[in-house]
Amino acid sequence: MARKQQTGFTIIELVMVIVILGILAAIALPKYVDLQIDARKAKLYGAQGAIASAMAMSHGKFLVDGLAAQTSEGVPVTLVFGYPNAATIAAAAGVKVQDYTLTAAATTLTVQPIGAADPANCQFIYTQAASAIVPAAISPPVVTGC
């Protein structure tokens, strides 16, 4: 009678595969977390650029037209001293609440990407114009808590 040879993996082979997968996971997980942080930083820089562009375009249009209220791609924009106010700049720039936490105070708008580890240290602030000689300003982004 011929003996049938068994097929399959030995315990040692299975343990080695599990160990190798564990090592790969330990290397890949920190890189994945770093990619998320980099993505939130890039998202914040993108929003800052969009708001800076909307601010410049609205001010340029104000200099040409002289109107205190504008429409930018169907979005009403209220101007203060020729610059968008804090309440309407995000909509004019296309910065949406699905992606960012937008906190509008009297004359400022704080923009933070959703999912930041420390939102207070992953943000920038738009400050509307204070007078005809003090233009609107955007603070440099803080990205230490993204």
C-alpha positions as semicolon CSV with decimal commas, in nm:
position;residue;x (nm);y (nm);z (nm)
1;M;0,000;0,000;0,000
2;A;0,137;0,335;-0,104
3;R;0,148;0,604;0,155
4;K;-0,018;0,936;0,057
5;Q;0,210;1,234;0,111
6;Q;0,060;1,518;0,309
7;T;0,069;1,873;0,178
8;G;0,050;2,205;0,359
9;F;0,263;2,440;0,564
10;T;0,453;2,356;0,876
11;I;0,414;2,555;1,196
12;I;0,761;2,704;1,149
13;E;0,671;2,832;0,803
14;L;0,349;2,989;0,931
15;V;0,527;3,155;1,223
16;M;0,791;3,298;0,989
17;V;0,523;3,448;0,763
18;I;0,351;3,607;1,064
19;V;0,683;3,750;1,188
20;I;0,763;3,896;0,845
21;L;0,415;4,051;0,820
22;G;0,458;4,201;1,166
23;I;0,791;4,357;1,070
24;L;0,643;4,500;0,749
25;A;0,346;4,643;0,944
26;A;0,580;4,804;1,197
27;I;0,767;4,976;0,914
28;A;0,464;5,073;0,702
29;L;0,237;5,212;0,976
30;P;0,458;5,511;1,074
31;K;0,504;5,598;0,706
32;Y;0,126;5,594;0,659
33;V;0,078;5,824;0,961
34;D;0,344;6,061;0,822
35;L;0,158;6,070;0,491
36;Q;-0,162;6,174;0,671
37;I;0,023;6,456;0,847
38;D;0,176;6,572;0,519
39;A;-0,168;6,560;0,355
40;R;-0,323;6,780;0,627
41;K;-0,036;7,029;0,593
42;A;-0,080;7,039;0,215
43;K;-0,454;7,080;0,260
44;L;-0,395;7,378;0,491
45;Y;-0,149;7,539;0,248
46;G;-0,400;7,485;-0,034
47;A;-0,675;7,660;0,160
48;Q;-0,441;7,946;0,242
49;G;-0,356;7,986;-0,127
50;A;-0,722;7,977;-0,227
51;I;-0,813;8,244;0,028
52;A;-0,517;8,461;-0,074
53;S;-0,622;8,433;-0,439
54;A;-0,987;8,514;-0,363
55;M;-0,873;8,810;-0,154
56;A;-0,653;8,945;-0,435
57;M;-0,915;8,892;-0,707
58;S;-1,190;9,056;-0,501
59;H;-0,967;9,352;-0,422
60;G;-0,870;9,388;-0,787
61;K;-1,234;9,381;-0,890
62;F;-1,308;9,643;-0,623
63;L;-1,036;9,868;-0,762
64;V;-1,189;9,842;-1,108
65;D;-1,561;9,855;-1,018
66;G;-1,561;10,031;-0,681
67;L;-1,853;9,815;-0,559
68;A;-1,874;9,715;-0,193
69;A;-2,060;9,391;-0,275
70;Q;-1,958;9,146;-0,545
71;T;-2,049;8,806;-0,676
72;S;-1,764;8,562;-0,729
73;E;-1,874;8,257;-0,931
74;G;-2,227;8,289;-0,798
75;V;-2,117;8,345;-0,438
76;P;-2,200;8,683;-0,283
77;V;-1,895;8,853;-0,133
78;T;-1,921;9,149;0,104
79;L;-1,621;9,381;0,101
80;V;-1,478;9,584;0,387
81;F;-1,243;9,859;0,272
82;G;-1,212;9,680;-0,063
83;Y;-1,130;9,334;0,078
84;P;-1,363;9,042;0,152
85;N;-1,498;9,028;0,504
86;A;-1,425;8,732;0,731
87;A;-1,775;8,589;0,693
88;T;-1,770;8,555;0,312
89;I;-1,405;8,493;0,218
90;A;-1,420;8,112;0,265
91;A;-1,720;8,075;0,033
92;A;-1,557;8,302;-0,225
93;A;-1,241;8,089;-0,212
94;G;-1,425;7,757;-0,232
95;V;-1,307;7,646;0,112
96;K;-1,585;7,414;0,231
97;V;-1,698;7,312;0,578
98;Q;-1,682;6,943;0,482
99;D;-1,302;6,969;0,472
100;Y;-1,224;7,244;0,724
101;T;-1,335;7,381;1,056
102;L;-1,415;7,746;0,983
103;T;-1,448;7,971;1,285
104;A;-1,559;8,324;1,200
105;A;-1,531;8,589;1,469
106;A;-1,608;8,959;1,424
107;T;-1,315;9,039;1,194
108;T;-1,125;8,709;1,165
109;L;-1,169;8,366;1,011
110;T;-0,974;8,072;1,152
111;V;-0,926;7,779;0,914
112;Q;-0,829;7,433;1,044
113;P;-0,831;7,105;0,847
114;I;-1,060;6,840;0,990
115;G;-0,873;6,555;1,158
116;A;-0,573;6,749;1,288
117;A;-0,413;6,604;1,601
118;D;-0,394;6,949;1,762
119;P;-0,627;7,187;1,573
120;A;-0,494;7,496;1,756
121;N;-0,152;7,419;1,604
122;C;-0,276;7,337;1,256
123;Q;-0,439;7,653;1,130
124;F;-0,413;7,996;0,974
125;I;-0,613;8,312;1,035
126;Y;-0,759;8,555;0,782
127;T;-0,806;8,906;0,921
128;Q;-1,027;9,140;0,724
129;A;-0,913;9,493;0,641
130;A;-0,916;9,725;0,943
131;S;-0,917;10,051;0,747
132;A;-0,854;10,194;0,403
133;I;-0,478;10,188;0,471
134;V;-0,460;9,856;0,664
135;P;-0,534;9,575;0,415
136;A;-0,664;9,228;0,488
137;A;-0,400;8,981;0,601
138;I;-0,343;8,608;0,627
139;S;-0,124;8,472;0,905
140;P;0,144;8,218;0,817
141;P;0,007;7,868;0,873
142;V;0,093;7,691;1,195
143;V;0,151;7,324;1,108
144;T;0,313;7,177;1,420
145;G;-0,009;7,002;1,525
146;C;-0,129;6,863;1,195
